[in-house]
Amino acid sequence: MNPFMKAAIEEARIAVEEGLGGPFGAVVVKDGKIIGRGHNEVVDTHDPTAHAEIQAIRAATKLIGSHDLKGCSIYATSEPCPMCYAAIHWARIEKIYYGCTRKDAAAIGFDDELLYDVLRGKATHARLAQEQIERDACLEPFKAWEKSTQKVLY
């Protein structure tokens, strides 16, 4: 068995055994070493973003002191949800290895198909209402960012 996926599975078991959240685990790997571990902690922390991949990314970035995980891979027990996929992308992780599919996750109650449909523009209904307001006021911080000499692009 792949040792990194084995570590991700161990993380998933922690979440299940301790009742912390869903059966998901992940590890971030750089240069053949695990630099971040995470398991689902949504229930325990009351944080809907505390998915395994997010937790592993947070641990890895804290360890290396950078938001940039270029050169890293992530091993996850399940295909990442849209939120986690976006976080993996923004962290510049270069490869995702996953075990279970999104259909496997849906079969046990973790169905993200509506989110995939929204992202593909194929949703027939939306659970979120959206309305743009106060654009001009919100552009002020954008203008300040453009002028800033302290900005770090990511």
CORJOHU-V594039 format. One record per residue. N is the residue number from 1. RES is the residue in one small letter. PHI is phi in radians with two decimals (* if undefined). OMEGA is omega in whole degrees, 0 to 359 (none if undefined). D_LAST is the distance of its C-alpha to the last C-alpha in whole Angstrom. Layout:
n = [N N]
res = [RES RES]
phi = [PHI PHI]
omega = [OMEGA OMEGA]
d_last = [D_LAST D_LAST]
//
This chain:
n = [1 2 3 4 5 6 7 8 9 10 11 12 13 14 15 16 17 18 19 20 21 22 23 24 25 26 27 28 29 30 31 32 33 34 35 36 37 38 39 40 41 42 43 44 45 46 47 48 49 50 51 52 53 54 55 56 57 58 59 60 61 62 63 64 65 66 67 68 69 70 71 72 73 74 75 76 77 78 79 80 81 82 83 84 85 86 87 88 89 90 91 92 93 94 95 96 97 98 99 100 101 102 103 104 105 106 107 108 109 110 111 112 113 114 115 116 117 118 119 120 121 122 123 124 125 126 127 128 129 130 131 132 133 134 135 136 137 138 139 140 141 142 143 144 145 146 147 148 149 150 151 152 153 154]
res = [m n p f m k a a i e e a r i a v e e g l g g p f g a v v v k d g k i i g r g h n e v v d t h d p t a h a e i q a i r a a t k l i g s h d l k g c s i y a t s e p c p m c y a a i h w a r i e k i y y g c t r k d a a a i g f d d e l l y d v l r g k a t h a r l a q e q i e r d a c l e p f k a w e k s t q k v l y]
phi = [* -1.06 -1.13 -1.31 -1.17 -1.06 -1.14 -1.13 -1.12 -1.05 -1.11 -1.09 -1.10 -1.04 -1.04 -1.23 -1.11 -1.71 1.12 -1.49 2.98 -1.19 -1.42 -2.20 -2.46 -2.72 -2.39 -1.79 -2.15 -2.37 0.91 1.33 -2.25 -1.32 -1.97 -2.75 -2.20 -2.81 -2.37 -1.10 -2.28 -1.00 -1.20 -1.13 -1.66 1.04 -2.12 -1.14 -1.64 -1.43 -1.33 -0.98 -1.13 -1.10 -1.10 -1.16 -1.13 -1.04 -1.14 -1.17 -1.18 -1.14 -1.10 -1.57 1.24 -2.66 -1.42 -1.74 -1.85 -1.02 1.55 -1.83 -2.14 -2.20 -1.96 -2.28 -1.23 -2.49 -0.96 -1.07 -1.22 -0.98 -1.11 -1.18 -1.04 -1.09 -1.11 -1.07 -1.08 -1.14 -1.37 1.17 -1.12 -1.62 -2.63 -1.94 -1.94 -2.37 -1.67 -1.32 -1.57 -1.11 -1.21 -1.07 -1.16 -1.07 -1.13 -1.92 1.81 -1.93 -1.76 -1.86 -1.03 -1.04 -1.10 -1.07 -1.10 -1.06 -1.12 -1.46 1.28 -1.98 -1.23 -1.56 -2.58 -2.13 -1.60 -2.00 -1.53 -2.28 -2.68 -1.45 -2.45 0.94 -1.01 -1.03 -1.15 -1.26 -1.28 -1.00 -1.10 -1.10 -1.13 -1.12 -1.07 -1.03 -1.50 -1.12 -1.66 -1.82 -1.23 -2.13 -1.32 -2.51]
omega = [177 184 180 176 177 178 178 178 177 177 179 179 177 181 181 185 182 178 185 184 182 186 185 178 180 172 174 185 175 179 176 180 176 179 178 179 176 172 182 179 183 183 183 185 185 182 182 178 185 176 184 183 179 180 179 178 179 180 181 182 177 182 184 178 179 175 187 180 176 182 181 171 174 177 183 182 179 175 184 174 180 179 182 177 179 179 178 178 182 178 180 173 190 181 176 169 180 181 182 179 176 177 175 180 179 182 178 173 180 186 181 186 178 179 177 178 178 182 178 183 183 180 179 175 180 176 181 173 179 177 178 177 171 182 183 179 181 178 181 177 177 179 178 178 181 182 186 175 182 186 175 179 178 none]
d_last = [35 32 31 27 28 31 29 27 31 32 29 30 34 33 31 35 37 36 35 32 30 30 31 28 26 23 22 19 20 19 22 25 24 23 20 20 23 23 26 26 27 27 31 31 28 28 25 24 21 22 22 23 19 17 20 19 15 16 19 17 14 16 18 16 14 11 8 8 11 11 15 16 18 19 23 24 27 27 25 22 22 20 18 17 16 14 12 13 11 8 9 9 13 15 18 20 24 25 29 30 30 29 32 33 31 33 36 36 34 31 31 27 29 29 25 25 27 25 22 25 27 30 30 34 33 30 30 28 29 27 27 25 26 26 23 24 24 20 19 20 17 15 17 17 13 14 16 15 15 13 9 6 4 0]
//
